[in-house]
């Protein structure tokens, strides 16, 4: 039994030597080493570094950068008028106001794959009441609906997308606001 146990011990020791054997690094530069720590002299070099994102992380989804009374800037694409932002695409949405949001107009949101978890509806300058039949249809399809004014809907959509939720949005551009206009008396 000692000879078999001794042989097993020798094999284990031989494997440990093989596992610890590593090829020498191709370069001895401290910048290619994982253990390199930045020092005060390195700081000047890294202050001038800029980053240009050439491609978004795969699967990160669309982001709404801005909106106006004319439309939206989604991932650098200008979309005029109401739009549907879906996981695979950005489409013109054939609605004029919140009253035009019907079972037919939301059908594209429950027919696509991958299945949407949350639909964010932006109804313009303020939150508007959506037809209860539309909400019941989406609930029956297993899709949660969040109805908000368009500015908040854009922010909610971006947040949910950044959380990697499968989210879609139906957005109606808000009209021009006159709330900040100055009047002369």
Secondary structure, DSSP 8 states (H G I E B T S, - for coil): -HHHHHHHHHHHHHHHHHHH-----S---GGG-TT----HHHHHHHHT------S--TT----EEEE-SSEEEETTEEEESSEEEETTEEEE---SSGGG--TTTTHHHHHSSS--SEEEEE-SSS-----HHHHHHHHHTT-EEEEE-HHHHHHHHHHHHHTT--EEEEE-------TT-----
